[in-house]
């Protein structure tokens, strides 16, 4: 069973990446959709109980934000995999401008997340760690070496 944690600013392509790579195999746990931490906890617990791999599709900018999911996953013998979406403010801003309604994030929100974004490391407890870059509309994934 896998616990996949996405790390990146808003509109960096995390949800699109989920749809392309994990939609058929992993449950998506996302605060934008679930709205509350209580609901998120319910989905996490259900995934663990059902032994269903899942993706935490939130910004998860700090090691502290990620630690909750890593701790739960390790306690339940899950493989923990991180995907760090290399920040590209201009690209994220352009993507965000194409959004409408509640999907569109206030620009200050993106800048705030960018300011506190911490590059993940194996020391946090990841079993595998990757960087994701967007190049010419395609995702390029590279494994982070120890």
C-alpha positions as CSV (number, residue, x, y, z in Angstrom):
1,X,0.0,0.0,0.0
2,X,1.3,3.5,-0.9
3,X,0.9,6.9,0.7
4,X,1.7,9.4,-2.0
5,X,2.2,13.0,-0.9
6,X,2.2,15.9,-3.3
7,X,4.2,19.0,-2.4
8,X,3.8,22.3,-4.4
9,X,2.2,25.6,-4.7
10,X,-1.3,26.0,-6.0
11,X,-1.9,25.6,-9.7
12,X,1.4,23.8,-10.1
13,X,-0.3,20.8,-11.8
14,X,-0.7,18.5,-8.9
15,X,-4.3,17.5,-9.6
16,X,-3.7,17.1,-13.3
17,X,-0.7,14.9,-12.5
18,X,-2.9,12.8,-10.2
19,X,-5.4,12.3,-13.0
20,X,-2.7,11.2,-15.4
21,X,-0.7,9.0,-13.0
22,X,-2.8,7.8,-10.1
23,X,-6.5,8.1,-11.0
24,X,-7.0,4.4,-11.6
25,X,-5.0,3.1,-8.7
26,X,-5.1,5.6,-5.7
27,X,-7.8,7.4,-3.8
28,X,-7.4,11.2,-3.9
29,X,-7.5,13.0,-0.6
30,X,-7.8,16.7,-1.2
31,X,-8.9,19.5,1.2
32,X,-10.3,21.6,-1.6
33,X,-12.8,18.8,-2.2
34,X,-13.3,17.5,1.4
35,X,-13.4,21.0,2.9
36,X,-12.5,20.0,6.5
37,X,-9.7,18.2,8.3
38,X,-12.3,16.0,10.0
39,X,-13.4,14.7,6.6
40,X,-9.8,14.3,5.5
41,X,-9.1,12.2,8.6
42,X,-12.1,10.0,7.8
43,X,-10.8,9.3,4.2
44,X,-7.3,8.7,5.5
45,X,-8.6,6.2,8.1
46,X,-10.8,4.5,5.6
47,X,-7.9,4.2,3.1
48,X,-5.7,2.7,5.8
49,X,-8.4,0.3,7.0
50,X,-9.2,-0.9,3.4
51,X,-5.5,-1.1,2.5
52,X,-6.1,1.2,-0.4
53,X,-3.3,3.3,-1.8
54,X,-3.9,7.0,-1.6
55,X,-2.6,10.4,-2.8
56,X,-2.6,13.4,-0.5
57,X,-3.2,16.2,-3.1
58,X,-2.7,19.3,-1.0
59,X,0.1,21.9,-1.1
60,X,1.9,20.4,1.9
61,X,4.5,23.1,1.8
62,X,6.3,22.4,5.1
63,X,7.9,19.3,6.7
64,X,5.5,19.8,9.6
65,X,2.5,19.7,7.2
66,X,3.8,16.5,5.7
67,X,4.7,14.8,9.0
68,X,1.1,13.9,9.9
69,X,0.7,11.8,6.8
70,X,4.1,10.2,7.0
71,X,3.6,9.3,10.7
72,X,0.2,7.7,9.9
73,X,1.5,5.9,6.8
74,X,4.6,4.5,8.6
75,X,2.5,3.3,11.6
76,X,0.4,1.3,9.1
77,X,3.4,-0.1,7.1
78,X,2.7,2.0,4.0
79,X,5.4,2.9,1.5
80,X,5.7,6.8,1.6
81,X,6.4,8.5,-1.8
82,X,6.8,12.2,-2.2
83,X,6.4,14.3,-5.4
84,X,7.8,17.8,-5.2
85,X,6.4,20.0,-7.9
86,X,9.2,22.5,-8.8
87,X,7.8,25.9,-8.2
88,X,7.3,28.1,-11.3
89,X,5.3,31.1,-10.1
90,X,4.7,32.5,-13.6
91,X,3.3,29.2,-14.9
92,X,1.2,28.6,-11.8
93,X,-0.1,32.2,-12.1
94,X,-1.1,31.6,-15.7
95,X,-2.8,28.4,-14.9
96,X,-4.7,30.0,-12.0
97,X,-5.9,32.8,-14.3
98,X,-7.6,30.2,-16.5
99,X,-9.6,29.0,-13.5
100,X,-12.9,30.4,-12.4
101,X,-15.1,30.4,-9.4
102,X,-13.9,28.7,-6.2
103,X,-11.1,26.9,-8.1
104,X,-9.3,30.2,-8.7
105,X,-6.9,31.0,-5.8
106,X,-6.2,34.5,-4.6
107,X,-2.7,35.5,-5.8
108,X,-1.6,36.2,-2.3
109,X,-2.4,32.6,-1.4
110,X,0.0,31.3,-4.1
111,X,2.7,33.8,-3.0
112,X,2.2,32.8,0.7
113,X,2.6,29.1,-0.1
114,X,5.7,29.8,-2.2
115,X,7.3,31.7,0.7
116,X,6.9,28.8,3.2
117,X,7.6,26.0,0.7
118,X,10.3,23.7,2.0
119,X,12.1,21.2,-0.3
120,X,11.3,17.7,1.0
121,X,14.0,15.3,2.0
122,X,14.4,11.6,2.8
123,X,15.1,12.6,6.4
124,X,11.4,13.3,6.8
125,X,10.6,9.6,6.2
126,X,10.0,9.3,2.5
127,X,10.8,5.9,1.0
128,X,10.9,7.4,-2.5
129,X,11.1,11.1,-3.5
130,X,10.7,12.7,-6.9
131,X,10.8,16.1,-8.4
132,X,8.2,17.1,-11.0
133,X,8.8,19.8,-13.6
134,X,6.5,21.0,-16.3
135,X,8.2,21.4,-19.7
136,X,6.3,22.3,-22.8
137,X,3.0,21.1,-21.3
138,X,4.4,17.7,-20.2
139,X,5.4,16.5,-16.8
140,X,9.0,15.4,-16.3
141,X,9.6,13.3,-13.3
142,X,13.1,12.7,-11.8
143,X,14.0,10.6,-8.8
144,X,15.8,12.4,-6.0
145,X,19.0,10.7,-5.0
146,X,19.7,10.0,-1.3
